[in-house]
Amino acid sequence: MTDSITEQRLVGGPRPDLDLTQAEWQSSTQGVGGVQIAFVEGYIAMRNRRSPELPALIFTPAEWRAFVLDAREGEFDLT
């Protein structure tokens, strides 16, 4: 499945001009969860593995680092 440039959202700012149609999407090494990521032109794209036709979120490296660190600390634990 592909993402069009017009469907992308940059977290916290304007959309970069990225083409995700040839992105190499990666899933977690444990094979659990529904998130895939791709590294494209210095940005990190994240999409729902179960619905890849939905828009991808686009992070800058600083935003991605903050997201990963917060996730590790349980910031997004909804249990």
PEQUIHU-V144840 format. One record per pair of residues at least 24 apart in sequence whose ideal C-beta (glycine too) atoms are under 10 Angstrom apart, sorted by the first residue. I is the first residue (numbers start at 0). J is the second residue. If there is no record, write none. Layout:
# PEQUIHU-V144840
i;j
I;J
I;J
This chain:
# PEQUIHU-V144840
i;j
0;24
0;46
0;50
0;51
0;52
0;53
1;51
1;52
2;37
2;44
2;46
2;51
2;52
2;53
2;54
2;55
2;57
3;52
3;54
5;54
6;52
6;53
6;54
6;55
7;39
7;42
7;44
7;46
7;54
7;55
7;56
7;57
8;54
8;55
8;56
8;57
9;42
9;44
9;56
9;57
9;58
9;59
9;62
10;43
10;45
10;56
10;57
10;58
10;59
10;62
10;63
10;65
10;66
11;57
11;58
11;59
11;61
11;62
12;57
12;59
12;62
13;57
14;54
14;57
15;39
15;40
15;41
15;42
15;44
15;57
15;59
16;40
17;41
17;42
17;44
17;55
17;57
19;44
19;46
19;51
19;54
19;55
19;57
22;46
22;55
24;48
24;51
24;55
36;63
38;63
43;67
